Amino acid sequence: MLFNSYVFIFVFLPIVFAGTFLLGRHSHRLAALWLGLASLSFYAAWNSGFVLLLLSSICFNYGAGYLIGHRPPKLAKMLLTGAVGLNLLLLGYFKYTNFFIDSGNAFFGLQISSLDIILPLGISFFTFTQIAFLVDVYRGLAREYNFIHYLLFVSYFPHLIAGPIIHHKQLMPQFARPETYRFNLDHVAVGLTIFILGLAKKVMIADNMADYATPVFSAAEGGASFMFFEAWMGALAYTLQLYFDFSGYCDMAIGLSLMFNVRLPMNFNSPYKATSIIDFWRRWHMTLSAFLRDYLYFPLGGNRKGPGRRYINLMATMLLGGLWHGAGWTFIIWGGLHGIYLTINHGWREIKSRLGWGDGGTMARFFAGALTFLAVVVGWVFFRAESFSGAFAMLTGMAGINGISLPSSLAPHLAFLSGPAVQRLIEFNGLFPNTVLNAGRALAMTAIGLGMVWLLPNVRQIFAAYRSTWEDIASPDSAHLPSGGLKWRPQPLYAVAAGLLFTLCVLYLNKPSEFLYFQF
């Protein structure tokens, strides 16, 4: 079941919402159970056969957490190692078995047949969520003996399929509060508005950007050669598609959860405004970044064993982060590329610190942001491409190696570009001579998308006064976040605007598409 579907919006959500607060009048425990069962039903709508897998994982990790919390440290550590190992084996079987088979066949000339394995939706997210829980139990940071709350903690439908990756301390105290199960009109109004904004990002922007990204990347996989502007249009289109698709999901999850009086952690914080790769990873998929930092990078030693070891740990963390996103070598290369980026970034900061240099002022930050964005776009090419040949076909065009095509109307004004070497590089056949893209519409959509990305505040900033995320209730200063003058208010004008936007979104729901992060 998709958030951006008629069944979810007009059937599932109203029934679950009404049932939760009707039952909450009589029993908080019963309301939590209802919400947990509804979440399992939400998961079953995709593939009912995997509900048993999800429930088995929940029961196993609940029991493991109980044992780890009640055993001496040495035995608890052994139990933790075994439980984490079994979780990773489960994830590895479903997600990486065929990848390793195919890689073995390619590298060693084997002829092992691939297995008929269907990847369970959301397995990466509910597995990492529970691994974090087990480690926190071992560290003495978490205890959970209420199975209904634990069931809801893992299966809670707003975050089950594509995150955020939740920590025990972020969600469980909220499920234990009586006010969580009481209808709150302010939370419904704010949450519904945030949901609508996220829905608009998905169906009106991300899905439209796919119309420009998909043909270009598909053609590149087929061996097509692209000139400069064509290749960049495809890369930027995917850059914006992924941004608004993931941002839209995160907003919808936050909004849905707030309607049920539960605040999810921020998972997306205007990442294309980052002025460094370090800053980018503090803004993009924030809960995954935190998980990799706390449960992989730090245990490997972090930066405690010198710069050389830090860079090795960074690279290892990012390579595994790339592999987490997808069972393919292009994802590993993407992770390795970001590992190199981070190594260079940390090295540069070290040099600046030793020389006593500051941030360089506004212009320096502008160019730092532009360089960061360029590096991210290049990385997304590997993230999106299905093969190395497709990725290199895109990057060759983006580098201008295949030449640059300009509108024919510019030819008289650029007559001085007439040398043989220049003629081999520049043609006057329009910006997109080899594709069926509508040049005007593609440029307009890209310009609008980039303007929204760089100029508008994000959801947390717009709704800062209403504390829509977990960070808002954890930080007393969140109400003063900068919003660029764009703040939501409970006024008729905003209600009418949200209603009109929702109506437009509904018109786009005739062909619902999955969120891109469902693949990971």
Secondary structure, DSSP 8 states (H G I E B T S, - for coil): --TTSHHIIIIIHHHHHHHHHHHHTT-HHHHHHHHHHHHHHHHHTT-GGGHHHHHHHHHHHHHHHHHHHTS-HHHHHHHHHHHHHHHHHHHHHHHHHHHHHHHHHHHH------------TTHHHHHHHHHHHHHHHHTTS-----HHHHHHHHH-HHHHTT-----HHHHHHHHH-GGGGS--HHHHHHHHHHHHHHHHIIIIIIHHHHHHHHHHHHHHHTT----HHHHHHHHHHHHHHHHHHHHHHHHHHHHHHHHTT------B--GGG-SSHHHHHTTBSHHHHHHHIIIIITTTTTTTT-HHHHHHHHHHHHHHHHHHH-SSHHHHHHHHHHHHHHHHHHHHHHHHHHHT----HHHHHHHHHHHHHHHHHHHHHHHH-SSHHHHHHHHHHHTTTT-EE--GGGGGGGTT--SHHHHHHEE-S-S-TTS---HHHHHHHHHHHHHHHHHS--HHHHTGGG--SHHHHH-TTGGG---TT----SSHHHHHHHHHHHHHHHHTTTS----GGGG-
